[in-house]
Amino acid sequence: MSRVAVLSLHTSPLVQPGGGDAGGMNVYVRELVSSLAQAGADATVYVRRWAEALPEVIEVEPGFRVVHVEAGPPNLGKEDLPWIVDEFADQVRSYLANDPVDVIHANYWLSGVAGHRLKHELELPLVATFHTLARVKAETGDSEPQLRIDAEAQVVRCADVITANSVTELHQLVSHYRADPDRVEIVPPGVNHAFFSAGSQRGARQALGLGDGPVLLFVGRIQPLKGADVAVEALAQLSNPEARLLIVGGSSGTHGDSEVRRLEKLIANHGLVEQVQVFEPQPHHLLSTYYRAADVCLVPSRSESFGLVALEAAACGTAVVAADVGGLRTLVEHGRTGFRIASRDPAEFAQAVQMILGSPSLATELSRQAATAARAYTWSTMAGRLRRVYNDIGARVLVDCS
């Protein structure tokens, strides 16, 4: 099985992560499809046209292309996308009539709804990757519409294979959506070790104009879910005027702009204006400079299905202090590659940071172990697992949810 239709309705793998709706999923789709292509598969990513000037087809590399599908006005907000899913599915079906595939791989719930319809209309196997789950987000106060919850449940019932990033996500799929564990495959994402690897901290700091004081790092979209405010509060708890916090990311989601304003006010109220530097979203491959410059990378998300930032930081030899949620429970080995914090109390994050800053030997050991653990995660390994999944479902009777 070598021809794959990858559905990524709401965001393109070619868009720079870190702002808007672009994040880890964009990296996931781009790196996955590139690795599939390099392994000999042929994959087309179908994305909703989100700007007028986009060409219909972009040939990224042999075996990897992006098709911009006409579905609703280009400037639609994410909250309005559920209403154009059928139009998107209609257009993708027209493409597939001329360019047939062996399997559909849907990413995120919107694509899952389109993929579910196409599965039945074209009698094709469906692989679903959710990236985030509405019922999991709701547990930490990030409510999602019932429409999404119902749609996810329907796709879970009918997908031929669901991929989970970690054992934690598998358990969430089973407990929250009654997924059949026999149809869930754990396929962790990877990291591009050509870009993300240990390097000179001094050189990275010189490139960013930083001095020798402690450096904390937060990389991610600015939205309540990601917890940039916890990183700011943790810096305040350190009470160290030499410490710096770098925030790399932009406004995201319905509450993104208000979260940026709240963050700015929080920084000012703590008197940290000179200690916090905010950077616009950076080209993905350039993030390694920020990871290498940091002593600690903070990942205080309220929920995180995987936590690609934590993996990239670890690959660069940077200790991670992360929330004890989701895939971070797999990526961050407590006391070995970093620390996991069960609460959202900034004081506990600060205490873990201070342990690392106050013990050079501990910092060195965490760095070494983090880089070693990260080597087990590669995109080529992930692509190989998915190719086996695609081949296996080609020999099965399709799941029938009617």
TORKOL-4160 file (C-alpha; in steps of 0.2 Angstrom, whole numbers, padded with zeros to 4 digits, m for minus):
402
<pt num="1" X="0000" Y="0000" Z="0000"/>
<pt num="2" X="0009" Y="0015" Z="m0006"/>
<pt num="3" X="m0004" Y="0029" Z="m0010"/>
<pt num="4" X="m0010" Y="0039" Z="0004"/>
<pt num="5" X="m0023" Y="0054" Z="0006"/>
<pt num="6" X="m0018" Y="0064" Z="0021"/>
<pt num="7" X="m0032" Y="0075" Z="0027"/>
<pt num="8" X="m0027" Y="0091" Z="0036"/>
<pt num="9" X="m0042" Y="0102" Z="0034"/>
<pt num="10" X="m0039" Y="0116" Z="0045"/>
<pt num="11" X="m0020" Y="0119" Z="0044"/>
<pt num="12" X="m0006" Y="0117" Z="0032"/>
<pt num="13" X="0010" Y="0107" Z="0035"/>
<pt num="14" X="0019" Y="0121" Z="0026"/>
<pt num="15" X="0013" Y="0135" Z="0038"/>
<pt num="16" X="0026" Y="0140" Z="0051"/>
<pt num="17" X="0021" Y="0134" Z="0069"/>
<pt num="18" X="0020" Y="0144" Z="0084"/>
<pt num="19" X="0005" Y="0156" Z="0080"/>
<pt num="20" X="m0013" Y="0155" Z="0074"/>
<pt num="21" X="m0018" Y="0137" Z="0072"/>
<pt num="22" X="m0001" Y="0131" Z="0068"/>
<pt num="23" X="0008" Y="0120" Z="0080"/>
<pt num="24" X="0014" Y="0103" Z="0083"/>
<pt num="25" X="0002" Y="0095" Z="0071"/>
<pt num="26" X="0009" Y="0105" Z="0057"/>
<pt num="27" X="0026" Y="0098" Z="0061"/>
<pt num="28" X="0019" Y="0081" Z="0063"/>
<pt num="29" X="0010" Y="0081" Z="0046"/>
<pt num="30" X="0025" Y="0089" Z="0037"/>
<pt num="31" X="0038" Y="0077" Z="0044"/>
<pt num="32" X="0028" Y="0062" Z="0043"/>
<pt num="33" X="0023" Y="0064" Z="0025"/>
<pt num="34" X="0041" Y="0069" Z="0020"/>
<pt num="35" X="0047" Y="0053" Z="0029"/>
<pt num="36" X="0034" Y="0042" Z="0020"/>
<pt num="37" X="0039" Y="0050" Z="0003"/>
<pt num="38" X="0058" Y="0046" Z="0007"/>
<pt num="39" X="0053" Y="0028" Z="0011"/>
<pt num="40" X="0044" Y="0026" Z="m0006"/>
<pt num="41" X="0026" Y="0030" Z="m0002"/>
<pt num="42" X="0016" Y="0043" Z="m0012"/>
<pt num="43" X="0006" Y="0055" Z="m0001"/>
<pt num="44" X="m0005" Y="0070" Z="m0005"/>
<pt num="45" X="m0010" Y="0082" Z="0009"/>
<pt num="46" X="m0027" Y="0090" Z="0006"/>
<pt num="47" X="m0028" Y="0107" Z="0015"/>
<pt num="48" X="m0042" Y="0119" Z="0014"/>
<pt num="49" X="m0037" Y="0135" Z="0004"/>
<pt num="50" X="m0034" Y="0148" Z="0018"/>
<pt num="51" X="m0027" Y="0162" Z="0007"/>
<pt num="52" X="m0032" Y="0168" Z="m0011"/>
<pt num="53" X="m0015" Y="0168" Z="m0018"/>
<pt num="54" X="m0011" Y="0150" Z="m0015"/>
<pt num="55" X="m0007" Y="0138" Z="m0030"/>
<pt num="56" X="m0019" Y="0124" Z="m0031"/>
<pt num="57" X="m0004" Y="0111" Z="m0030"/>
<pt num="58" X="0013" Y="0113" Z="m0022"/>
<pt num="59" X="0025" Y="0099" Z="m0025"/>
<pt num="60" X="0036" Y="0099" Z="m0009"/>
<pt num="61" X="0047" Y="0084" Z="m0014"/>
<pt num="62" X="0045" Y="0068" Z="m0024"/>
<pt num="63" X="0030" Y="0059" Z="m0017"/>
<pt num="64" X="0024" Y="0073" Z="m0006"/>
<pt num="65" X="0012" Y="0087" Z="m0012"/>
<pt num="66" X="0000" Y="0098" Z="m0005"/>
<pt num="67" X="m0017" Y="0102" Z="m0013"/>
<pt num="68" X="m0027" Y="0117" Z="m0008"/>
<pt num="69" X="m0045" Y="0113" Z="m0008"/>
<pt num="70" X="m0059" Y="0126" Z="m0011"/>
<pt num="71" X="m0070" Y="0125" Z="0004"/>
<pt num="72" X="m0078" Y="0141" Z="0010"/>
<pt num="73" X="m0071" Y="0158" Z="0010"/>
<pt num="74" X="m0052" Y="0158" Z="0014"/>
<pt num="75" X="m0053" Y="0169" Z="0029"/>
<pt num="76" X="m0065" Y="0158" Z="0039"/>
<pt num="77" X="m0061" Y="0157" Z="0057"/>
<pt num="78" X="m0058" Y="0140" Z="0065"/>
<pt num="79" X="m0075" Y="0140" Z="0074"/>
<pt num="80" X="m0084" Y="0141" Z="0057"/>
<pt num="81" X="m0075" Y="0127" Z="0049"/>
<pt num="82" X="m0087" Y="0113" Z="0055"/>
<pt num="83" X="m0100" Y="0120" Z="0043"/>
<pt num="84" X="m0088" Y="0118" Z="0027"/>
<pt num="85" X="m0083" Y="0100" Z="0031"/>
<pt num="86" X="m0095" Y="0092" Z="0019"/>
<pt num="87" X="m0089" Y="0105" Z="0005"/>
<pt num="88" X="m0071" Y="0100" Z="0009"/>
<pt num="89" X="m0075" Y="0081" Z="0008"/>
<pt num="90" X="m0085" Y="0084" Z="m0009"/>
<pt num="91" X="m0069" Y="0092" Z="m0016"/>
<pt num="92" X="m0057" Y="0079" Z="m0010"/>
<pt num="93" X="m0068" Y="0066" Z="m0017"/>
<pt num="94" X="m0067" Y="0074" Z="m0034"/>
<pt num="95" X="m0048" Y="0074" Z="m0033"/>
<pt num="96" X="m0048" Y="0056" Z="m0028"/>
<pt num="97" X="m0059" Y="0051" Z="m0043"/>
<pt num="98" X="m0044" Y="0056" Z="m0054"/>
<pt num="99" X="m0030" Y="0051" Z="m0041"/>
<pt num="100" X="m0036" Y="0036" Z="m0032"/>
<pt num="101" X="m0027" Y="0031" Z="m0016"/>
<pt num="102" X="m0026" Y="0015" Z="m0005"/>
<pt num="103" X="m0029" Y="0023" Z="0012"/>
<pt num="104" X="m0035" Y="0039" Z="0020"/>
<pt num="105" X="m0026" Y="0047" Z="0035"/>
<pt num="106" X="m0036" Y="0060" Z="0044"/>
<pt num="107" X="m0028" Y="0072" Z="0056"/>
<pt num="108" X="m0039" Y="0081" Z="0069"/>
<pt num="109" X="m0057" Y="0079" Z="0072"/>
<pt num="110" X="m0063" Y="0090" Z="0057"/>
<pt num="111" X="m0053" Y="0080" Z="0045"/>
<pt num="112" X="m0059" Y="0064" Z="0054"/>
<pt num="113" X="m0077" Y="0069" Z="0050"/>
<pt num="114" X="m0072" Y="0072" Z="0031"/>
<pt num="115" X="m0062" Y="0055" Z="0031"/>
<pt num="116" X="m0077" Y="0046" Z="0039"/>
<pt num="117" X="m0088" Y="0051" Z="0025"/>
<pt num="118" X="m0075" Y="0047" Z="0012"/>
<pt num="119" X="m0071" Y="0030" Z="0020"/>
<pt num="120" X="m0089" Y="0024" Z="0016"/>
<pt num="121" X="m0092" Y="0033" Z="0000"/>
<pt num="122" X="m0075" Y="0026" Z="m0008"/>
<pt num="123" X="m0074" Y="0010" Z="0003"/>
<pt num="124" X="m0057" Y="0015" Z="0009"/>
<pt num="125" X="m0048" Y="0011" Z="0025"/>
<pt num="126" X="m0047" Y="0026" Z="0037"/>
<pt num="127" X="m0033" Y="0030" Z="0049"/>
<pt num="128" X="m0037" Y="0044" Z="0062"/>
<pt num="129" X="m0025" Y="0054" Z="0072"/>
<pt num="130" X="m0034" Y="0066" Z="0084"/>
<pt num="131" X="m0019" Y="0076" Z="0091"/>
<pt num="132" X="m0030" Y="0083" Z="0104"/>
<pt num="133" X="m0047" Y="0076" Z="0112"/>
<pt num="134" X="m0061" Y="0087" Z="0117"/>
<pt num="135" X="m0066" Y="0077" Z="0133"/>
<pt num="136" X="m0048" Y="0077" Z="0139"/>
<pt num="137" X="m0047" Y="0096" Z="0136"/>
<pt num="138" X="m0063" Y="0098" Z="0146"/>
<pt num="139" X="m0055" Y="0090" Z="0161"/>
<pt num="140" X="m0044" Y="0105" Z="0163"/>
<pt num="141" X="m0057" Y="0118" Z="0160"/>
<pt num="142" X="m0054" Y="0120" Z="0141"/>
<pt num="143" X="m0072" Y="0116" Z="0135"/>
<pt num="144" X="m0076" Y="0111" Z="0117"/>
<pt num="145" X="m0093" Y="0111" Z="0108"/>
<pt num="146" X="m0104" Y="0096" Z="0110"/>
<pt num="147" X="m0103" Y="0095" Z="0091"/>
<pt num="148" X="m0084" Y="0091" Z="0092"/>
<pt num="149" X="m0087" Y="0078" Z="0106"/>
<pt num="150" X="m0100" Y="0069" Z="0096"/>
<pt num="151" X="m0090" Y="0069" Z="0080"/>
<pt num="152" X="m0074" Y="0062" Z="0089"/>
<pt num="153" X="m0085" Y="0048" Z="0096"/>
<pt num="154" X="m0092" Y="0044" Z="0079"/>
<pt num="155" X="m0075" Y="0044" Z="0071"/>
<pt num="156" X="m0068" Y="0033" Z="0085"/>
<pt num="157" X="m0082" Y="0020" Z="0082"/>
<pt num="158" X="m0078" Y="0019" Z="0064"/>
<pt num="159" X="m0060" Y="0022" Z="0060"/>
<pt num="160" X="m0051" Y="0006" Z="0055"/>
<pt num="161" X="m0035" Y="0012" Z="0065"/>
<pt num="162" X="m0033" Y="0026" Z="0077"/>
<pt num="163" X="m0015" Y="0031" Z="0081"/>
<pt num="164" X="m0011" Y="0037" Z="0098"/>
<pt num="165" X="0005" Y="0046" Z="0102"/>
<pt num="166" X="0008" Y="0038" Z="0119"/>
<pt num="167" X="0001" Y="0025" Z="0131"/>
<pt num="168" X="m0008" Y="0039" Z="0140"/>
<pt num="169" X="m0018" Y="0044" Z="0125"/>
<pt num="170" X="m0023" Y="0026" Z="0121"/>
<pt num="171" X="m0030" Y="0025" Z="0139"/>
<pt num="172" X="m0039" Y="0042" Z="0136"/>
<pt num="173" X="m0047" Y="0035" Z="0120"/>
<pt num="174" X="m0053" Y="0019" Z="0129"/>
<pt num="175" X="m0059" Y="0028" Z="0144"/>
<pt num="176" X="m0067" Y="0044" Z="0137"/>
<pt num="177" X="m0073" Y="0037" Z="0120"/>
<pt num="178" X="m0074" Y="0018" Z="0122"/>
<pt num="179" X="m0061" Y="0015" Z="0108"/>
<pt num="180" X="m0058" Y="m0003" Z="0104"/>
<pt num="181" X="m0040" Y="m0005" Z="0110"/>
<pt num="182" X="m0036" Y="m0018" Z="0097"/>
<pt num="183" X="m0039" Y="m0004" Z="0084"/>
<pt num="184" X="m0027" Y="0008" Z="0093"/>
<pt num="185" X="m0009" Y="0009" Z="0087"/>
<pt num="186" X="0004" Y="0018" Z="0098"/>
<pt num="187" X="0014" Y="0028" Z="0085"/>
<pt num="188" X="0025" Y="0041" Z="0094"/>
<pt num="189" X="0030" Y="0056" Z="0083"/>
<pt num="190" X="0049" Y="0059" Z="0080"/>
<pt num="191" X="0062" Y="0073" Z="0080"/>
<pt num="192" X="0073" Y="0079" Z="0066"/>
<pt num="193" X="0090" Y="0076" Z="0074"/>
<pt num="194" X="0099" Y="0085" Z="0060"/>
<pt num="195" X="0092" Y="0101" Z="0067"/>
<pt num="196" X="0089" Y="0096" Z="0085"/>
<pt num="197" X="0104" Y="0090" Z="0094"/>
<pt num="198" X="0116" Y="0095" Z="0108"/>
<pt num="199" X="0127" Y="0110" Z="0104"/>
<pt num="200" X="0136" Y="0125" Z="0112"/>
<pt num="201" X="0126" Y="0134" Z="0124"/>
<pt num="202" X="0138" Y="0149" Z="0124"/>
<pt num="203" X="0137" Y="0150" Z="0105"/>
<pt num="204" X="0118" Y="0149" Z="0105"/>
<pt num="205" X="0118" Y="0163" Z="0118"/>
<pt num="206" X="0129" Y="0174" Z="0108"/>
<pt num="207" X="0118" Y="0172" Z="0093"/>
<pt num="208" X="0103" Y="0178" Z="0104"/>
<pt num="209" X="0113" Y="0191" Z="0112"/>
<pt num="210" X="0111" Y="0183" Z="0130"/>
<pt num="211" X="0123" Y="0184" Z="0144"/>
<pt num="212" X="0129" Y="0171" Z="0157"/>
<pt num="213" X="0114" Y="0172" Z="0169"/>
<pt num="214" X="0101" Y="0158" Z="0170"/>
<pt num="215" X="0090" Y="0156" Z="0155"/>
<pt num="216" X="0072" Y="0148" Z="0155"/>
<pt num="217" X="0063" Y="0145" Z="0139"/>
<pt num="218" X="0044" Y="0143" Z="0134"/>
<pt num="219" X="0040" Y="0138" Z="0116"/>
<pt num="220" X="0022" Y="0137" Z="0111"/>
<pt num="221" X="0007" Y="0147" Z="0105"/>
<pt num="222" X="0000" Y="0160" Z="0117"/>
<pt num="223" X="m0016" Y="0153" Z="0123"/>
<pt num="224" X="m0023" Y="0148" Z="0140"/>
<pt num="225" X="m0020" Y="0130" Z="0137"/>
<pt num="226" X="m0001" Y="0131" Z="0135"/>
<pt num="227" X="0002" Y="0140" Z="0151"/>
<pt num="228" X="0014" Y="0154" Z="0147"/>
<pt num="229" X="0008" Y="0163" Z="0162"/>
<pt num="230" X="0014" Y="0148" Z="0173"/>
<pt num="231" X="0032" Y="0151" Z="0166"/>
<pt num="232" X="0031" Y="0170" Z="0170"/>
<pt num="233" X="0025" Y="0166" Z="0188"/>
<pt num="234" X="0039" Y="0153" Z="0190"/>
<pt num="235" X="0052" Y="0166" Z="0185"/>
<pt num="236" X="0045" Y="0178" Z="0198"/>
<pt num="237" X="0046" Y="0165" Z="0211"/>
<pt num="238" X="0065" Y="0163" Z="0208"/>
<pt num="239" X="0068" Y="0181" Z="0214"/>
<pt num="240" X="0084" Y="0181" Z="0203"/>
<pt num="241" X="0087" Y="0197" Z="0194"/>
<pt num="242" X="0100" Y="0188" Z="0183"/>
<pt num="243" X="0088" Y="0175" Z="0177"/>
<pt num="244" X="0079" Y="0177" Z="0160"/>
<pt num="245" X="0064" Y="0170" Z="0152"/>
<pt num="246" X="0062" Y="0168" Z="0133"/>
<pt num="247" X="0045" Y="0166" Z="0126"/>
<pt num="248" X="0044" Y="0160" Z="0108"/>
<pt num="249" X="0027" Y="0160" Z="0101"/>
<pt num="250" X="0012" Y="0171" Z="0095"/>
<pt num="251" X="m0006" Y="0173" Z="0098"/>
<pt num="252" X="m0017" Y="0158" Z="0095"/>
<pt num="253" X="m0036" Y="0154" Z="0096"/>
<pt num="254" X="m0051" Y="0164" Z="0101"/>
<pt num="255" X="m0043" Y="0169" Z="0117"/>
<pt num="256" X="m0025" Y="0172" Z="0110"/>
<pt num="257" X="m0025" Y="0191" Z="0109"/>
<pt num="258" X="m0033" Y="0193" Z="0127"/>
<pt num="259" X="m0020" Y="0180" Z="0133"/>
<pt num="260" X="m0006" Y="0190" Z="0126"/>
<pt num="261" X="m0012" Y="0206" Z="0135"/>
<pt num="262" X="m0014" Y="0197" Z="0151"/>
<pt num="263" X="0003" Y="0190" Z="0149"/>
<pt num="264" X="0010" Y="0208" Z="0146"/>
<pt num="265" X="0001" Y="0214" Z="0162"/>
<pt num="266" X="0007" Y="0199" Z="0172"/>
<pt num="267" X="0025" Y="0203" Z="0167"/>
<pt num="268" X="0024" Y="0221" Z="0171"/>
<pt num="269" X="0015" Y="0218" Z="0188"/>
<pt num="270" X="0030" Y="0207" Z="0193"/>
<pt num="271" X="0042" Y="0220" Z="0187"/>
<pt num="272" X="0050" Y="0207" Z="0175"/>
<pt num="273" X="0050" Y="0218" Z="0159"/>
<pt num="274" X="0069" Y="0218" Z="0158"/>
<pt num="275" X="0069" Y="0199" Z="0162"/>
<pt num="276" X="0057" Y="0192" Z="0149"/>
<pt num="277" X="0060" Y="0193" Z="0131"/>
<pt num="278" X="0046" Y="0188" Z="0119"/>
<pt num="279" X="0050" Y="0182" Z="0101"/>
<pt num="280" X="0039" Y="0180" Z="0087"/>
<pt num="281" X="0036" Y="0162" Z="0080"/>
<pt num="282" X="0052" Y="0156" Z="0073"/>
<pt num="283" X="0056" Y="0145" Z="0058"/>
<pt num="284" X="0055" Y="0128" Z="0065"/>
<pt num="285" X="0073" Y="0123" Z="0062"/>
<pt num="286" X="0079" Y="0139" Z="0070"/>
<pt num="287" X="0071" Y="0134" Z="0087"/>
<pt num="288" X="0087" Y="0123" Z="0091"/>
<pt num="289" X="0096" Y="0139" Z="0095"/>
<pt num="290" X="0084" Y="0144" Z="0108"/>
<pt num="291" X="0084" Y="0126" Z="0116"/>
<pt num="292" X="0103" Y="0126" Z="0116"/>
<pt num="293" X="0103" Y="0143" Z="0124"/>
<pt num="294" X="0092" Y="0138" Z="0139"/>
<pt num="295" X="0096" Y="0130" Z="0155"/>
<pt num="296" X="0078" Y="0124" Z="0157"/>
<pt num="297" X="0063" Y="0122" Z="0145"/>
<pt num="298" X="0046" Y="0124" Z="0153"/>
<pt num="299" X="0031" Y="0115" Z="0146"/>
<pt num="300" X="0017" Y="0119" Z="0158"/>
<pt num="301" X="0002" Y="0114" Z="0147"/>
<pt num="302" X="m0015" Y="0110" Z="0155"/>
<pt num="303" X="m0016" Y="0096" Z="0142"/>
<pt num="304" X="m0004" Y="0089" Z="0129"/>
<pt num="305" X="m0007" Y="0073" Z="0119"/>
<pt num="306" X="0012" Y="0072" Z="0115"/>
<pt num="307" X="0023" Y="0087" Z="0118"/>
<pt num="308" X="0034" Y="0090" Z="0104"/>
<pt num="309" X="0043" Y="0105" Z="0112"/>
<pt num="310" X="0048" Y="0094" Z="0126"/>
<pt num="311" X="0056" Y="0081" Z="0114"/>
<pt num="312" X="0065" Y="0094" Z="0104"/>
<pt num="313" X="0072" Y="0102" Z="0120"/>
<pt num="314" X="0078" Y="0085" Z="0126"/>
<pt num="315" X="0086" Y="0081" Z="0109"/>
<pt num="316" X="0096" Y="0098" Z="0111"/>
<pt num="317" X="0101" Y="0092" Z="0129"/>
<pt num="318" X="0090" Y="0104" Z="0138"/>
<pt num="319" X="0082" Y="0098" Z="0154"/>
<pt num="320" X="0063" Y="0100" Z="0154"/>
<pt num="321" X="0051" Y="0104" Z="0168"/>
<pt num="322" X="0034" Y="0100" Z="0162"/>
<pt num="323" X="0016" Y="0097" Z="0168"/>
<pt num="324" X="0012" Y="0079" Z="0173"/>
<pt num="325" X="m0001" Y="0077" Z="0159"/>
<pt num="326" X="m0003" Y="0067" Z="0143"/>
<pt num="327" X="0011" Y="0062" Z="0132"/>
<pt num="328" X="0023" Y="0072" Z="0143"/>
<pt num="329" X="0022" Y="0058" Z="0156"/>
<pt num="330" X="0031" Y="0047" Z="0143"/>
<pt num="331" X="0043" Y="0060" Z="0136"/>
<pt num="332" X="0049" Y="0067" Z="0153"/>
<pt num="333" X="0057" Y="0054" Z="0164"/>
<pt num="334" X="0055" Y="0062" Z="0181"/>
<pt num="335" X="0072" Y="0064" Z="0189"/>
<pt num="336" X="0081" Y="0057" Z="0174"/>
<pt num="337" X="0078" Y="0069" Z="0159"/>
<pt num="338" X="0069" Y="0082" Z="0169"/>
<pt num="339" X="0055" Y="0085" Z="0181"/>
<pt num="340" X="0036" Y="0083" Z="0180"/>
<pt num="341" X="0025" Y="0094" Z="0191"/>
<pt num="342" X="0008" Y="0087" Z="0196"/>
<pt num="343" X="0000" Y="0104" Z="0200"/>
<pt num="344" X="m0001" Y="0120" Z="0191"/>
<pt num="345" X="0007" Y="0129" Z="0206"/>
<pt num="346" X="0021" Y="0140" Z="0199"/>
<pt num="347" X="0031" Y="0138" Z="0215"/>
<pt num="348" X="0033" Y="0120" Z="0212"/>
<pt num="349" X="0039" Y="0123" Z="0194"/>
<pt num="350" X="0051" Y="0136" Z="0201"/>
<pt num="351" X="0057" Y="0124" Z="0214"/>
<pt num="352" X="0061" Y="0111" Z="0201"/>
<pt num="353" X="0070" Y="0124" Z="0190"/>
<pt num="354" X="0080" Y="0130" Z="0205"/>
<pt num="355" X="0086" Y="0112" Z="0209"/>
<pt num="356" X="0093" Y="0111" Z="0191"/>
<pt num="357" X="0101" Y="0129" Z="0192"/>
<pt num="358" X="0108" Y="0125" Z="0209"/>
<pt num="359" X="0117" Y="0109" Z="0205"/>
<pt num="360" X="0128" Y="0109" Z="0189"/>
<pt num="361" X="0131" Y="0090" Z="0191"/>
<pt num="362" X="0112" Y="0087" Z="0191"/>
<pt num="363" X="0110" Y="0099" Z="0176"/>
<pt num="364" X="0124" Y="0089" Z="0166"/>
<pt num="365" X="0116" Y="0072" Z="0170"/>
<pt num="366" X="0099" Y="0078" Z="0165"/>
<pt num="367" X="0106" Y="0085" Z="0149"/>
<pt num="368" X="0115" Y="0069" Z="0145"/>
<pt num="369" X="0100" Y="0058" Z="0149"/>
<pt num="370" X="0088" Y="0069" Z="0139"/>
<pt num="371" X="0098" Y="0069" Z="0123"/>
<pt num="372" X="0101" Y="0050" Z="0125"/>
<pt num="373" X="0082" Y="0047" Z="0127"/>
<pt num="374" X="0077" Y="0058" Z="0113"/>
<pt num="375" X="0088" Y="0048" Z="0100"/>
<pt num="376" X="0074" Y="0034" Z="0101"/>
<pt num="377" X="0062" Y="0045" Z="0092"/>
<pt num="378" X="0064" Y="0048" Z="0074"/>
<pt num="379" X="0052" Y="0052" Z="0060"/>
<pt num="380" X="0058" Y="0038" Z="0049"/>
<pt num="381" X="0054" Y="0025" Z="0063"/>
<pt num="382" X="0036" Y="0033" Z="0064"/>
<pt num="383" X="0034" Y="0032" Z="0045"/>
<pt num="384" X="0040" Y="0014" Z="0045"/>
<pt num="385" X="0027" Y="0010" Z="0058"/>
<pt num="386" X="0013" Y="0019" Z="0049"/>
<pt num="387" X="0017" Y="0010" Z="0033"/>
<pt num="388" X="0015" Y="m0006" Z="0042"/>
<pt num="389" X="m0002" Y="0000" Z="0048"/>
<pt num="390" X="m0007" Y="0005" Z="0031"/>
<pt num="391" X="m0002" Y="m0012" Z="0024"/>
<pt num="392" X="m0011" Y="m0021" Z="0038"/>
<pt num="393" X="m0028" Y="m0013" Z="0036"/>
<pt num="394" X="m0027" Y="m0016" Z="0017"/>
<pt num="395" X="m0030" Y="m0034" Z="0021"/>
<pt num="396" X="m0044" Y="m0032" Z="0034"/>
<pt num="397" X="m0062" Y="m0030" Z="0032"/>
<pt num="398" X="m0067" Y="m0012" Z="0035"/>
<pt num="399" X="m0075" Y="m0007" Z="0051"/>
<pt num="400" X="m0094" Y="m0004" Z="0048"/>
<pt num="401" X="m0102" Y="0008" Z="0060"/>
<pt num="402" X="m0119" Y="0009" Z="0051"/>
